[in-house]
Amino acid sequence: IIETSRDYHMALIEREVAEKIDFVELAIEDNPNAYTAGGVARRIDRIRRLAGVVRMRITLVGADGAVIADSDYPDVEGMDNHRYRKEIFEAASEGTGTSIRFSDTLKTGMLYMAKKTDRCVIRLAPIE
């Protein structure tokens, strides 16, 4: 029963993240340059405001794996390349990707879901 309950709870969380990633994609499509172009401080400010609306960590990753913006970590230029992170790699090749793993940046376990768009890969992670 515990395993079934855990699986059900995880399915609910994954569905919520999938719905919110679609919302984030629409917001970015509405004004793409505000999120993917311009100075780092501007991109982070915009992505933090959007993260506050969806109540999730948002990371935008370029086609080369470089982090464009991250709602929870302002030093995106100092972040490792994300091209081969499981969820990013899957999204780049299959359209979407999911991973449950330890975040080296935030030093905690995270569920990540990513989706490829025309401009970048959007990655969301629930925050507590």
PERAHU-V83151 format. One record per pair of residues at least 12 apart in sequence whose C-alpha atoms are under 10 Angstrom apart, sorted by the first residue. I is the first residue (numbers start at 1). J is the second residue. Records with the same first field share a line. If there is no record, write none. Layout:
I=J / J
//
This chain:
10=111
13=111 / 126
14=98 / 111 / 112 / 113 / 125 / 126
16=54 / 126
17=54 / 56 / 111 / 112 / 113 / 114 / 123 / 124 / 125 / 126
18=96 / 113 / 114 / 115 / 124
19=54
20=51 / 53 / 54 / 55 / 56 / 124
21=54 / 56 / 58 / 113 / 114 / 115 / 122 / 123 / 124 / 125
22=115 / 122
23=50 / 54
24=47 / 50 / 51 / 53 / 54 / 58 / 122 / 123 / 124
25=115 / 116 / 117 / 118 / 120 / 121 / 122
27=50
28=46 / 47 / 50 / 117 / 119 / 120 / 122
29=117 / 118 / 119
32=119 / 120
33=119
34=46 / 47
35=47 / 50 / 60 / 68 / 69
36=60 / 61 / 62 / 68 / 69 / 119 / 120
37=68 / 69
39=68
40=68 / 69 / 70 / 74 / 75 / 76 / 77
41=69 / 74 / 75 / 76
42=69
43=60 / 68 / 69 / 70 / 71 / 74
44=58 / 59 / 60 / 68 / 69 / 70 / 71 / 72 / 73 / 74 / 75 / 76
45=69 / 70 / 71 / 74
46=69 / 70 / 71
47=59 / 60 / 69 / 70 / 71 / 72
48=69 / 70 / 71 / 72 / 73 / 74
49=71
50=71
51=70 / 71 / 72 / 124
52=71
54=124 / 126
55=124 / 125 / 126 / 127 / 128
56=71 / 72 / 123 / 124 / 125 / 126 / 127 / 128
57=70 / 71 / 72 / 73 / 112 / 123 / 124 / 125 / 126 / 127 / 128
58=70 / 71 / 72 / 73 / 112 / 113 / 114 / 122 / 123 / 124 / 125 / 126
59=71 / 72 / 73 / 76 / 112 / 114 / 120 / 121 / 122 / 123 / 124 / 125
60=76 / 82 / 114 / 115 / 116 / 119 / 120 / 121 / 122 / 123 / 124
61=81 / 82 / 83 / 88 / 114 / 116 / 119 / 120 / 121 / 122 / 123
62=81 / 82 / 83 / 88 / 92 / 116 / 117 / 119 / 120 / 121 / 122
63=82 / 83 / 88 / 92 / 116 / 117 / 118 / 119 / 120 / 121
64=81 / 82 / 83 / 120
65=80 / 81 / 82 / 83 / 84 / 85 / 88 / 89 / 92 / 120 / 121
66=78 / 79 / 80 / 81 / 82 / 83 / 120
67=79 / 80 / 81 / 82 / 83 / 120 / 121
68=120 / 121
69=122
70=123 / 124
71=124
72=105 / 106 / 127
73=105 / 106
79=104 / 105
80=104 / 105
83=121
85=97 / 98 / 99 / 101
86=98 / 99 / 100 / 101 / 112 / 113 / 114
87=99 / 100 / 111 / 112 / 113 / 114 / 115 / 121 / 123
88=112 / 113 / 114 / 115 / 116 / 121 / 122 / 123
89=114 / 116 / 121
90=113 / 114 / 115 / 116
91=113 / 114 / 115 / 116 / 117 / 121 / 122 / 123
92=114 / 115 / 116 / 117 / 120 / 121
93=116
94=115 / 116
95=114 / 115 / 116 / 117 / 121
96=113 / 114 / 115 / 116 / 117 / 121 / 122 / 123
97=112 / 113 / 114 / 115 / 116 / 121 / 123
98=111 / 112 / 113 / 114 / 115 / 123 / 124 / 125
99=111 / 112 / 113 / 114 / 125
100=112 / 113 / 125
110=124 / 125 / 126 / 127
111=124 / 125 / 126 / 127
112=124 / 125 / 126
113=125 / 126
//
